[in-house]
Amino acid sequence: MLDAAKNKHRAPVTPLSARTLCLTTFGLGFLRPAPGTWGSIPPPLLAAILVLLHANPAWHYALMGIIFLFFSAVTVWFGRYAEGRFGRKDAAEVVSDETAAVALALAGANPAVWNAESAAPILVYIALCFFGFRAFDIVKPWPARSLERLPRGWGVLVDDLVAGVYTAIGAQIVVGVAF
């Protein structure tokens, strides 16, 4: 369920630091409403751009892997800082976990969707990853909710990674059946 209190409290944008910019996915976590949705946008947007540019699928997997690793590391390494900076464990402004988890889901794209005659299967997969992740992130299916209790940045990150895995599985099934 959506934690209304989490989204009601707003931390000040300043002071800005490299850590704050990374944790907020370059400031997207300060946008309202729904900062988690804003933080989920960059990976699918970049993936769609790669598709529209007819980029080699290897670029997609490499870029999603880099995004996943970078934002996962940021979430964990700066977890203690984020708690002090934003005044709570999993502040709404911290969206690096959403960015990492959507990239994980997108990295799960079956290579067969890239070999289709049209771009439709991979674009559908990208859209499913964005919307599916947002749904799973809000609902927090088992075991995601219980993983939030992990210390510092781990609890912030791992529950979203579970949502990302569920998203990838669901998107694979839908695209596999539809195409």
MIZAKOL-498190 format. One record per atom (N, C-alpha, C): residue in three letters; atom name; x, y, z. Coordinates in Angstrom, 3 decimals. Layout:
REM MIZAKOL-498190
   rest   atom         xx         yy         zz
    ala     CA          X          Y          Z
...
END
This chain:
REM MIZAKOL-498190
   rest   atom         xx         yy         zz
    met      N      0.826     -1.188      0.000
    met     CA      0.000      0.000      0.000
    met      C      0.870      1.252      0.000
    leu      N      0.327      2.296     -0.513
    leu     CA      1.062      3.551     -0.594
    leu      C      1.154      4.174      0.791
    asp      N      2.355      4.509      1.192
    asp     CA      2.584      5.126      2.493
    asp      C      2.383      6.630      2.341
    ala      N      1.189      7.101      2.698
    ala     CA      0.845      8.513      2.505
    ala      C      1.769      9.429      3.294
    ala      N      2.140      9.020      4.507
    ala     CA      3.018      9.864      5.319
    ala      C      4.384     10.003      4.663
    lys      N      4.845      8.928      4.034
    lys     CA      6.141      8.975      3.361
    lys      C      6.144     10.030      2.266
    asn      N      5.069     10.131      1.524
    asn     CA      4.998     11.059      0.411
    asn      C      4.563     12.458      0.835
    lys      N      4.029     12.590      2.036
    lys     CA      3.572     13.887      2.521
    lys      C      4.755     14.755      2.963
    his      N      5.711     14.145      3.642
    his     CA      6.888     14.867      4.143
    his      C      7.804     15.206      2.975
    arg      N      8.227     16.446      2.901
    arg     CA      9.141     16.871      1.847
    arg      C     10.418     17.401      2.455
    ala      N     11.510     16.839      2.002
    ala     CA     12.809     17.342      2.440
    ala      C     13.186     18.524      1.557
    pro      N     13.962     19.446      2.085
    pro     CA     14.386     20.574      1.257
    pro      C     15.349     20.114      0.168
    val      N     15.275     20.762     -0.965
    val     CA     16.148     20.429     -2.091
    val      C     17.596     20.756     -1.737
    thr      N     17.814     21.866     -1.073
    thr     CA     19.172     22.251     -0.719
    thr      C     19.495     21.746      0.683
    pro      N     20.703     21.445      1.002
    pro     CA     21.885     21.585      0.159
    pro      C     21.992     20.417     -0.820
    leu      N     22.403     20.723     -2.024
    leu     CA     22.610     19.691     -3.034
    leu      C     24.055     19.217     -2.964
    ser      N     24.226     17.940     -3.080
    ser     CA     25.560     17.350     -3.118
    ser      C     25.525     16.238     -4.161
    ala      N     26.665     15.707     -4.483
    ala     CA     26.718     14.595     -5.440
    ala      C     25.927     13.407     -4.909
    arg      N     26.028     13.152     -3.594
    arg     CA     25.272     12.031     -3.013
    arg      C     23.773     12.262     -3.132
    thr      N     23.334     13.471     -2.832
    thr     CA     21.904     13.779     -2.931
    thr      C     21.427     13.648     -4.377
    leu      N     22.197     14.165     -5.310
    leu     CA     21.812     14.064     -6.722
    leu      C     21.722     12.613     -7.178
    cys      N     22.640     11.786     -6.744
    cys     CA     22.601     10.369     -7.128
    cys      C     21.412      9.652     -6.483
    leu      N     21.194      9.885     -5.192
    leu     CA     20.077      9.234     -4.498
    leu      C     18.726      9.650     -5.066
    thr      N     18.633     10.856     -5.578
    thr     CA     17.368     11.359     -6.126
    thr      C     17.313     11.213     -7.649
    thr      N     18.204     10.390     -8.209
    thr     CA     18.320     10.207     -9.661
    thr      C     18.343     11.580    -10.334
    phe      N     19.371     12.317     -9.983
    phe     CA     19.650     13.639    -10.561
    phe      C     18.527     14.634    -10.340
    gly      N     17.876     14.524     -9.167
    gly     CA     16.857     15.477     -8.767
    gly      C     15.428     15.043     -9.033
    leu      N     15.222     13.937     -9.739
    leu     CA     13.856     13.497    -10.044
    leu      C     13.061     13.169     -8.780
    gly      N     13.735     12.741     -7.727
    gly     CA     13.052     12.411     -6.482
    gly      C     12.431     13.603     -5.778
    phe      N     12.809     14.798     -6.182
    phe     CA     12.204     15.999     -5.605
    phe      C     10.915     16.401     -6.326
    leu      N     10.628     15.792     -7.474
    leu     CA      9.427     16.132     -8.235
    leu      C      8.194     15.518     -7.587
    arg      N      7.095     16.219     -7.672
    arg     CA      5.816     15.755     -7.155
    arg      C      4.765     15.907     -8.229
    pro      N      3.741     15.115     -8.255
    pro     CA      3.464     14.005     -7.348
    pro      C      4.253     12.757     -7.759
    ala      N      4.192     11.753     -6.931
    ala     CA      4.727     10.422     -7.200
    ala      C      6.208     10.416     -7.573
    pro      N      7.085     10.768     -6.645
    pro     CA      8.511     10.786     -6.968
    pro      C      9.048      9.429     -7.431
    gly      N      8.492      8.335     -6.921
    gly     CA      8.926      7.010     -7.357
    gly      C      8.666      6.781     -8.834
    thr      N      7.592      7.345     -9.335
    thr     CA      7.291      7.233    -10.768
    thr      C      8.309      8.028    -11.570
    trp      N      8.638      9.223    -11.102
    trp     CA      9.647     10.034    -11.794
    trp      C     10.985      9.301    -11.834
    gly      N     11.345      8.666    -10.730
    gly     CA     12.610      7.943    -10.670
    gly      C     12.630      6.678    -11.506
    ser      N     11.452      6.196    -11.877
    ser     CA     11.349      4.993    -12.713
    ser      C     11.433      5.299    -14.201
    ile      N     11.375      6.545    -14.579
    ile     CA     11.315      6.923    -15.998
    ile      C     12.634      6.763    -16.767
    pro      N     13.786      7.130    -16.219
    pro     CA     14.996      7.121    -17.052
    pro      C     15.333      5.793    -17.742
    pro      N     15.317      4.639    -17.057
    pro     CA     15.681      3.414    -17.778
    pro      C     14.762      3.086    -18.963
    pro      N     13.430      3.120    -18.813
    pro     CA     12.602      2.834    -19.982
    pro      C     12.747      3.876    -21.090
    leu      N     12.948      5.120    -20.707
    leu     CA     13.139      6.164    -21.715
    leu      C     14.412      5.889    -22.518
    leu      N     15.490      5.584    -21.837
    leu     CA     16.741      5.283    -22.533
    leu      C     16.617      4.014    -23.378
    ala      N     15.928      3.005    -22.850
    ala     CA     15.723      1.770    -23.610
    ala      C     14.919      2.041    -24.883
    ala      N     13.872      2.841    -24.782
    ala     CA     13.063      3.166    -25.956
    ala      C     13.868      3.953    -26.986
    ile      N     14.704      4.855    -26.522
    ile     CA     15.557      5.614    -27.447
    ile      C     16.486      4.664    -28.196
    leu      N     17.068      3.698    -27.491
    leu     CA     17.940      2.725    -28.153
    leu      C     17.185      1.927    -29.216
    val      N     15.946      1.548    -28.908
    val     CA     15.136      0.812    -29.881
    val      C     14.871      1.681    -31.102
    leu      N     14.468      2.916    -30.866
    leu     CA     14.142      3.810    -31.975
    leu      C     15.369      4.157    -32.819
    leu      N     16.559      4.090    -32.218
    leu     CA     17.800      4.329    -32.960
    leu      C     18.327      3.055    -33.627
    his      N     17.593      1.957    -33.454
    his     CA     17.989      0.655    -34.018
    his      C     19.365      0.227    -33.509
    ala      N     19.624      0.529    -32.251
    ala     CA     20.897      0.166    -31.642
    ala      C     20.998     -1.347    -31.480
    asn      N     22.193     -1.822    -31.476
    asn     CA     22.443     -3.237    -31.243
    asn      C     21.897     -3.596    -29.857
    pro      N     21.193     -4.719    -29.705
    pro     CA     20.652     -5.098    -28.397
    pro      C     21.709     -5.158    -27.292
    ala      N     22.947     -5.406    -27.663
    ala     CA     24.009     -5.444    -26.656
    ala      C     24.121     -4.107    -25.925
    trp      N     23.851     -3.013    -26.618
    trp     CA     23.873     -1.694    -25.971
    trp      C     22.793     -1.599    -24.904
    his      N     21.634     -2.169    -25.203
    his     CA     20.529     -2.168    -24.232
    his      C     20.950     -2.895    -22.962
    tyr      N     21.452     -4.121    -23.129
    tyr     CA     21.826     -4.908    -21.956
    tyr      C     22.967     -4.248    -21.184
    ala      N     23.936     -3.691    -21.885
    ala     CA     25.057     -3.024    -21.224
    ala      C     24.579     -1.792    -20.459
    leu      N     23.757     -0.971    -21.094
    leu     CA     23.272      0.252    -20.443
    leu      C     22.409     -0.077    -19.227
    met      N     21.498     -1.045    -19.358
    met     CA     20.653     -1.408    -18.222
    met      C     21.502     -1.996    -17.094
    gly      N     22.537     -2.763    -17.441
    gly     CA     23.432     -3.308    -16.419
    gly      C     24.184     -2.221    -15.677
    ile      N     24.671     -1.241    -16.410
    ile     CA     25.394     -0.123    -15.788
    ile      C     24.468      0.680    -14.879
    ile      N     23.262      0.977    -15.362
    ile     CA     22.296      1.726    -14.549
    ile      C     21.955      0.941    -13.286
    phe      N     21.692     -0.349    -13.459
    phe     CA     21.356     -1.207    -12.317
    phe      C     22.478     -1.198    -11.283
    leu      N     23.698     -1.443    -11.715
    leu     CA     24.828     -1.509    -10.787
    leu      C     25.098     -0.161    -10.117
    phe      N     25.092      0.905    -10.900
    phe     CA     25.379      2.232    -10.349
    phe      C     24.350      2.636     -9.296
    phe      N     23.072      2.564     -9.646
    phe     CA     22.052      3.050     -8.719
    phe      C     21.837      2.093     -7.543
    ser      N     22.106      0.801     -7.719
    ser     CA     22.075     -0.124     -6.582
    ser      C     23.173      0.247     -5.598
    ala      N     24.381      0.468     -6.117
    ala     CA     25.507      0.837     -5.254
    ala      C     25.235      2.149     -4.531
    val      N     24.695      3.129     -5.239
    val     CA     24.374      4.427     -4.630
    val      C     23.395      4.235     -3.473
    thr      N     22.361      3.448     -3.688
    thr     CA     21.334      3.244     -2.666
    thr      C     21.924      2.611     -1.413
    val      N     22.780      1.615     -1.594
    val     CA     23.366      0.925     -0.447
    val      C     24.465      1.760      0.198
    trp      N     25.395      2.258     -0.586
    trp     CA     26.531      3.003     -0.031
    trp      C     26.110      4.274      0.686
    phe      N     25.099      4.945      0.183
    phe     CA     24.687      6.215      0.774
    phe      C     23.440      6.079      1.642
    gly      N     23.119      4.858      2.053
    gly     CA     21.926      4.619      2.872
    gly      C     21.936      5.388      4.176
    arg      N     23.045      5.358      4.872
    arg     CA     23.149      6.080      6.153
    arg      C     23.041      7.591      5.911
    tyr      N     23.709      8.070      4.889
    tyr     CA     23.636      9.498      4.543
    tyr      C     22.184      9.883      4.224
    ala      N     21.491      9.048      3.443
    ala     CA     20.110      9.350      3.049
    ala      C     19.201      9.473      4.267
    glu      N     19.400      8.602      5.257
    glu     CA     18.576      8.669      6.465
    glu      C     18.756     10.008      7.182
    gly      N     19.980     10.464      7.272
    gly     CA     20.230     11.758      7.918
    gly      C     19.776     12.924      7.072
    arg      N     20.031     12.850      5.783
    arg     CA     19.705     13.960      4.869
    arg      C     18.202     14.167      4.742
    phe      N     17.444     13.051      4.676
    phe     CA     16.005     13.155      4.438
    phe      C     15.153     12.868      5.669
    gly      N     15.789     12.463      6.778
    gly     CA     15.072     12.329      8.037
    gly      C     14.253     11.068      8.206
    arg      N     14.475     10.076      7.360
    arg     CA     13.770      8.798      7.509
    arg      C     14.485      7.736      6.699
    lys      N     14.151      6.475      6.950
    lys     CA     14.869      5.379      6.294
    lys      C     14.620      5.340      4.798
    asp      N     13.397      5.341      4.383
    asp     CA     13.078      5.208      2.951
    asp      C     12.292      6.442      2.521
    ala      N     12.983      7.539      2.423
    ala     CA     12.340      8.808      2.074
    ala      C     11.842      8.784      0.637
    ala      N     10.764      9.479      0.386
    ala     CA     10.183      9.540     -0.962
    ala      C     11.165     10.118     -1.968
    glu      N     12.033     11.005     -1.516
    glu     CA     12.983     11.648     -2.431
    glu      C     14.039     10.676     -2.955
    val      N     14.317      9.626     -2.208
    val     CA     15.310      8.630     -2.630
    val      C     14.652      7.708     -3.651
    val      N     15.007      7.907     -4.907
    val     CA     14.419      7.111     -5.997
    val      C     15.477      6.310     -6.755
    ser      N     16.709      6.310     -6.261
    ser     CA     17.756      5.517     -6.906
    ser      C     17.393      4.037     -6.898
    asp      N     16.649      3.594     -5.890
    asp     CA     16.219      2.202     -5.825
    asp      C     15.226      1.872     -6.935
    glu      N     14.322      2.786     -7.234
    glu     CA     13.391      2.577     -8.344
    glu      C     14.133      2.540     -9.682
    thr      N     15.079      3.441     -9.851
    thr     CA     15.852      3.485    -11.092
    thr      C     16.588      2.166    -11.295
    ala      N     17.222      1.655    -10.244
    ala     CA     17.949      0.379    -10.328
    ala      C     17.013     -0.779    -10.638
    ala      N     15.876     -0.823     -9.973
    ala     CA     14.960     -1.956    -10.134
    ala      C     14.328     -2.001    -11.523
    val      N     13.971     -0.855    -12.087
    val     CA     13.406     -0.843    -13.441
    val      C     14.476     -1.258    -14.444
    ala      N     15.708     -0.829    -14.231
    ala     CA     16.802     -1.250    -15.114
    ala      C     16.991     -2.766    -15.040
    leu      N     16.859     -3.335    -13.839
    leu     CA     16.952     -4.790    -13.679
    leu      C     15.858     -5.484    -14.479
    ala      N     14.634     -4.989    -14.372
    ala     CA     13.525     -5.581    -15.120
    ala      C     13.770     -5.486    -16.625
    leu      N     14.241     -4.346    -17.072
    leu     CA     14.506     -4.157    -18.504
    leu      C     15.656     -5.029    -18.994
    ala      N     16.629     -5.283    -18.128
    ala     CA     17.749     -6.154    -18.501
    ala      C     17.289     -7.597    -18.667
    gly      N     16.112     -7.906    -18.147
    gly     CA     15.569     -9.254    -18.261
    gly      C     14.864     -9.535    -19.576
    ala      N     14.922     -8.603    -20.509
    ala     CA     14.242     -8.795    -21.801
    ala      C     14.818    -10.006    -22.523
    asn      N     13.943    -10.864    -22.967
    asn     CA     14.346    -12.041    -23.734
    asn      C     14.956    -11.571    -25.052
    pro      N     16.142    -12.040    -25.408
    pro     CA     16.765    -11.606    -26.666
    pro      C     15.882    -11.829    -27.896
    ala      N     14.944    -12.755    -27.814
    ala     CA     14.064    -13.020    -28.953
    ala      C     13.201    -11.808    -29.304
    val      N     12.878    -10.958    -28.323
    val     CA     12.038     -9.795    -28.632
    val      C     12.783     -8.803    -29.509
    trp      N     14.104     -8.851    -29.477
    trp     CA     14.901     -7.961    -30.325
    trp      C     14.941     -8.450    -31.769
    asn      N     14.712     -9.742    -31.974
    asn     CA     14.818    -10.323    -33.314
    asn      C     13.493    -10.344    -34.060
    ala      N     12.473     -9.754    -33.493
    ala     CA     11.171     -9.716    -34.161
    ala      C     11.248     -8.802    -35.387
    glu      N     10.297     -8.986    -36.293
    glu     CA     10.285     -8.184    -37.523
    glu      C     10.000     -6.710    -37.270
    ser      N      9.380     -6.420    -36.154
    ser     CA      9.091     -5.021    -35.823
    ser      C      9.623     -4.715    -34.426
    ala      N      9.594     -3.454    -34.083
    ala     CA     10.037     -3.027    -32.755
    ala      C      8.943     -3.214    -31.710
    ala      N      7.750     -3.608    -32.138
    ala     CA      6.612     -3.691    -31.223
    ala      C      6.874     -4.563    -29.995
    pro      N      7.415     -5.785    -30.137
    pro     CA      7.591     -6.597    -28.921
    pro      C      8.489     -5.948    -27.869
    ile      N      9.589     -5.353    -28.279
    ile     CA     10.488     -4.761    -27.281
    ile      C      9.887     -3.471    -26.713
    leu      N      9.176     -2.710    -27.526
    leu     CA      8.528     -1.502    -27.001
    leu      C      7.412     -1.859    -26.019
    val      N      6.687     -2.936    -26.309
    val     CA      5.665     -3.409    -25.374
    val      C      6.329     -3.875    -24.080
    tyr      N      7.438     -4.595    -24.212
    tyr     CA      8.172     -5.058    -23.033
    tyr      C      8.610     -3.866    -22.168
    ile      N      9.121     -2.840    -22.814
    ile     CA      9.567     -1.644    -22.091
    ile      C      8.394     -0.995    -21.349
    ala      N      7.264     -0.853    -22.029
    ala     CA      6.081     -0.253    -21.390
    ala      C      5.590     -1.120    -20.227
    leu      N      5.579     -2.420    -20.422
    leu     CA      5.151     -3.322    -19.348
    leu      C      6.083     -3.217    -18.146
    cys      N      7.370     -3.068    -18.410
    cys     CA      8.319     -2.937    -17.306
    cys      C      8.063     -1.665    -16.507
    phe      N      7.795     -0.583    -17.193
    phe     CA      7.541      0.670    -16.476
    phe      C      6.259      0.563    -15.643
    phe      N      5.141      0.241    -16.290
    phe     CA      3.856      0.219    -15.579
    phe      C      3.770     -0.943    -14.594
    gly      N      4.304     -2.091    -14.988
    gly     CA      4.287     -3.243    -14.090
    gly      C      5.110     -2.992    -12.841
    phe      N      6.279     -2.398    -13.026
    phe     CA      7.109     -2.113    -11.861
    phe      C      6.404     -1.160    -10.907
    arg      N      5.804     -0.122    -11.433
    arg     CA      5.127      0.829    -10.550
    arg      C      4.044      0.114     -9.740
    ala      N      3.297     -0.789    -10.395
    ala     CA      2.249     -1.533     -9.683
    ala      C      2.857     -2.428     -8.602
    phe      N      3.877     -3.206     -8.951
    phe     CA      4.507     -4.087     -7.967
    phe      C      5.182     -3.289     -6.850
    asp      N      5.743     -2.151     -7.166
    asp     CA      6.407     -1.327     -6.151
    asp      C      5.394     -0.785     -5.142
    ile      N      4.228     -0.460     -5.598
    ile     CA      3.191      0.059     -4.703
    ile      C      2.585     -1.070     -3.864
    val      N      2.267     -2.201     -4.503
    val     CA      1.625     -3.322     -3.815
    val      C      2.590     -4.051     -2.887
    lys      N      3.858     -4.130     -3.259
    lys     CA      4.901     -4.814     -2.483
    lys      C      4.538     -6.269     -2.187
    pro      N      4.467     -7.124     -3.225
    pro     CA      4.129     -8.533     -2.981
    pro      C      5.238     -9.254     -2.206
    trp      N      4.862    -10.366     -1.585
    trp     CA      5.805    -11.153     -0.804
    trp      C      6.995    -11.510     -1.664
    pro      N      8.193    -11.436     -1.162
    pro     CA      8.631    -11.058      0.182
    pro      C      9.083     -9.600      0.276
    ala      N      8.710     -8.776     -0.681
    ala     CA      9.216     -7.403     -0.755
    ala      C      8.981     -6.612      0.536
    arg      N      7.773     -6.649      1.050
    arg     CA      7.468     -5.825      2.233
    arg      C      8.350     -6.207      3.422
    ser      N      8.563     -7.493      3.626
    ser     CA      9.378     -7.913      4.773
    ser      C     10.852     -7.546      4.575
    leu      N     11.301     -7.433      3.338
    leu     CA     12.699     -7.086      3.064
    leu      C     13.000     -5.613      3.338
    glu      N     11.967     -4.801      3.447
    glu     CA     12.166     -3.384      3.777
    glu      C     12.845     -3.221      5.134
    arg      N     12.768     -4.246      5.983
    arg     CA     13.339     -4.171      7.324
    arg      C     14.855     -4.353      7.343
    leu      N     15.439     -4.717      6.217
    leu     CA     16.892     -4.852      6.175
    leu      C     17.523     -3.507      6.534
    pro      N     18.736     -3.516      7.077
    pro     CA     19.338     -2.254      7.524
    pro      C     19.688     -1.300      6.395
    arg      N     19.543     -0.017      6.716
    arg     CA     19.975      1.097      5.871
    arg      C     19.536      0.963      4.422
    gly      N     20.477      1.162      3.516
    gly     CA     20.161      1.158      2.093
    gly      C     19.731     -0.190      1.544
    trp      N     20.109     -1.272      2.231
    trp     CA     19.709     -2.595      1.744
    trp      C     18.190     -2.751      1.750
    gly      N     17.543     -2.338      2.819
    gly     CA     16.084     -2.438      2.897
    gly      C     15.387     -1.548      1.887
    val      N     15.998     -0.404      1.592
    val     CA     15.446      0.521      0.606
    val      C     15.538     -0.104     -0.786
    leu      N     16.650     -0.779     -1.063
    leu     CA     16.907     -1.323     -2.396
    leu      C     16.238     -2.664     -2.659
    val      N     16.392     -3.618     -1.761
    val     CA     16.038     -5.001     -2.064
    val      C     14.542     -5.190     -2.296
    asp      N     13.690     -4.473     -1.583
    asp     CA     12.253     -4.624     -1.831
    asp      C     11.902     -4.205     -3.260
    asp      N     12.591     -3.196     -3.776
    asp     CA     12.342     -2.770     -5.150
    asp      C     12.912     -3.772     -6.153
    leu      N     14.032     -4.386     -5.817
    leu     CA     14.592     -5.393     -6.721
    leu      C     13.652     -6.591     -6.855
    val      N     12.988     -6.958     -5.765
    val     CA     11.991     -8.030     -5.837
    val      C     10.869     -7.621     -6.793
    ala      N     10.407     -6.389     -6.672
    ala     CA      9.378     -5.884     -7.592
    ala      C      9.894     -5.899     -9.027
    gly      N     11.170     -5.589     -9.230
    gly     CA     11.766     -5.621    -10.564
    gly      C     11.806     -7.025    -11.142
    val      N     12.125     -8.010    -10.317
    val     CA     12.144     -9.401    -10.783
    val      C     10.734     -9.857    -11.152
    tyr      N      9.759     -9.560    -10.289
    tyr     CA      8.368     -9.906    -10.606
    tyr      C      7.926     -9.231    -11.910
    thr      N      8.343     -8.006    -12.093
    thr     CA      8.003     -7.274    -13.306
    thr      C      8.578     -7.952    -14.537
    ala      N      9.850     -8.324    -14.482
    ala     CA     10.493     -8.978    -15.623
    ala      C      9.794    -10.281    -15.963
    ile      N      9.445    -11.067    -14.955
    ile     CA      8.752    -12.337    -15.192
    ile      C      7.402    -12.091    -15.850
    gly      N      6.630    -11.156    -15.290
    gly     CA      5.315    -10.844    -15.864
    gly      C      5.405    -10.321    -17.282
    ala      N      6.355     -9.428    -17.535
    ala     CA      6.510     -8.872    -18.879
    ala      C      6.929     -9.948    -19.861
    gln      N      7.796    -10.877    -19.436
    gln     CA      8.203    -11.986    -20.305
    gln      C      6.992    -12.819    -20.701
    ile      N      6.148    -13.119    -19.744
    ile     CA      4.971    -13.936    -20.014
    ile      C      4.028    -13.225    -20.988
    val      N      3.724    -11.958    -20.709
    val     CA      2.799    -11.210    -21.582
    val      C      3.341    -11.093    -22.997
    val      N      4.595    -10.712    -23.142
    val     CA      5.175    -10.562    -24.477
    val      C      5.287    -11.908    -25.172
    gly      N      5.615    -12.956    -24.411
    gly     CA      5.696    -14.298    -24.988
    gly      C      4.363    -14.784    -25.524
    val      N      3.289    -14.473    -24.840
    val     CA      1.956    -14.889    -25.276
    val      C      1.458    -13.997    -26.422
    ala      N      1.705    -12.698    -26.323
    ala     CA      1.175    -11.743    -27.306
    ala      C      1.931    -11.777    -28.633
    phe      N      3.218    -12.122    -28.601
    phe     CA      4.001    -12.078    -29.828
    phe      C      4.562    -13.439    -30.131
END
